[in-house]
Structures are given as structure tokens and as C-alpha cells.
Amino acid sequence: MGGDKVRSKGVKGRPTLSRIETPQSKFNAFIIGSGYLELCDVEDAINNHGEGSYWIDASVYGDADSSELYSLIDQLDLSPFLRRHLDQAEQLQTSQVLTLSASALIILRVLTFDDRSKEVRHAVALCLKGLLLTVTMCTGDAKAVEPVQVMSRKTMDYMKTMELPQASTTGALSMWMMCHVNRVAQVLNNLRMRVFDLNEMMEKSVASVDLAEISNVKDELLRVLAVAEEQSNCVQSIADGESITSSIDFSALRGSLSTLVSTAGSTERMALRLEKRVSDLRAAYDAHQQDRINRHLSVLTVFSAVFLPITLMAGIWGMNFVNIPSLENENGFYFA
């Protein structure tokens, strides 16, 4: 099928999505040409990827979509080991990088593009010579989560604003990964601003800060930190293992690879620093609460010291004995 072919107005040889309408189907294929991207049939991408560079983007939700995905994968020339690996559904929900001689499998934990959602998903990239297959996975209750097609479309929208660093599947892979790494950095930057606001509020008045807000920020931060750590490890594994596979080639994209590694690493380090800062804020809040309790206890201690002698005397004179000294004395009350 012929598609909308768009010549890039940017650097020669760098394709762009900037004037292509964002596709809406679950499986979308592109030809990565010299200076353009062109929508094409998925079957054309599978059958002809040995003669050019193709990119298939898939959105998978539920068993029906999974069956369609595996039907597509069955048409690819994969090693028996990789086929067995992909047949295990749980493998698609585990962050990992497998670099084989003729293929590479990359599975990243990613954040959604809905700031209200706390869900963490997995995105898959399967690389062959001349073919990149990216898959956005989703499991769970469809009514409770953002539709997975929206996430794929948001990823495409991000890539529409950028130029691929190279007219190749490796260039598309680099941009796809940068999209998800930058998304984590964006969410983390928003959390950093919330932490700074909490810090300023506590410097003015600790009592004005709600413990629930600190707890919520820490919970969100730990979620983002877990994603950032796994993404950083995956990116570093790609950098270390790309030399042993023919499916990806960063030899002409050292700058892009270096940027990807540094961005993922700096995001992880920032998350660790913020996690320590939030722990310090919680410790300061707990210290303030303990100080309040100590002040209240000191007041109770003073009252106890004042009333202890009175309590002692009342206890003595309140005893019910027949023979009590000065009981018959007319001035005994005043002596007491």
C-alpha cells in the first residue's frame, strides 16, 4: 500500500514524522527511507525488511491482540532460543536486554503519558536486520487504566516533534528509547518541584505540612526510581552488547547512544538524591512531631509535680481507720 511520503526539511538523511498523520490502528508500519518515513503495509515490512529499513509499531492489550502479535512474530526469522523465550508471556513483563548474533530483544519498564496514572507498563523492542518491531504492552482492567493505544500515540506524537538521528532501524530505536527515558526525566522533574515546595513550606512552618503529602511524594518517587534504575541498566546493557549483534549498529550514532546513556544515568542519580531528600523531610517532620509530644509531656510533668503532694495527703487523710491522730482535734482540719 502506498502511504504519505514526507521529505525531511532538516538534516539530509534524517527522516521525520512531523507531517505524517498519527496512525490510529493497533499495528502500524513505516518505511525508513533516506530523508522520509512512509506508511506501508505490515506484511510489506515483514517480507521486504531484508532489502530496506522498516519499523512496525504495535499496541497490544488483551488476549486477542496478543494472539495477533504472536502471529506476526511467527513470520519473522528468529532463532529457536528467542522464539522459546518470547513464548513465555511473563518474559514480556520483565525488564531485560538480549543481544544475539542476528537479533536483539529490549524490554523496558516505562511510565504512561497520563500524569494522573500511577501505572507502570513494559515496552518491547525486537530488532532484526532492517526491521524494528516496537510493542507497547498493557495488562489489567481496561476500565481502570489508560487505553494502551493512547500511550503508543503519545509516543508517536513525541517522535513527530523530533528528527531521527539516522535513517535506519537503529536510529528509530534510539529515538523510541529516548522518548521513554525523557518521559521518566519529565515526571521526575515534576516530583523535584514538589519536593522543593515541601522543603520551602517546612522551612517556614513544619506544622503547615501534611504527612500524607510527604508519604504520597515518597511513594511516587520510589515508583519512578524503580523505573529509572531499570531503564539505566537496560541502556547500559545495550551500549555494552551492541557490538555482538548485527541487528543494531550504533557505529554512526555514538553521540545519540552517549546521550541516551547519560540521560538515563543522570535521571537515576537524580531520583536517588530526591529519595534521600524526601527521607530527610520525613525525618524532620517526625522530629518536629516528637518535639511537640515532649513539650506536652513536660507540661504534664509540671502538673504532676504540683499535685503529687496534695494527692499524697488526700490519700493519707482519706484512709478509713477508727483511730486517726488528731481526728477529734478541733483544729485538725487546719493542721491537715
Secondary structure, DSSP 8 states (H G I E B T S, - for coil): -----EE-SSSTT--B-TTS----SSEEEEEE-SSEEEEE-HHHHHHHTTSS-EEEEEEEEHHHHHHHHHHHHHTS---HHHHHHHHSGGGGGS-EEEE-SSEEEEEEEEE-S-TT---EEEEEEEEETTEEEEEEEE-S-TTTS--HHHHHHHHHHHHHTSB-SSSSHHHHHHHHHHHHHHHHHHHHHHHHHHHHHHHHHHHH-GGGS-HHHHHHHHHHHHHHHHHHHHHHHHHHHHHHHGGG-SS---TT-HHHHHHHHHHHHHHHHHHHHHHHHHHHHHHHHHHHHHHHHHHHHHHHHHHHHHHHHHHHHHHHHT---SS-TTSS-TTHHHH-
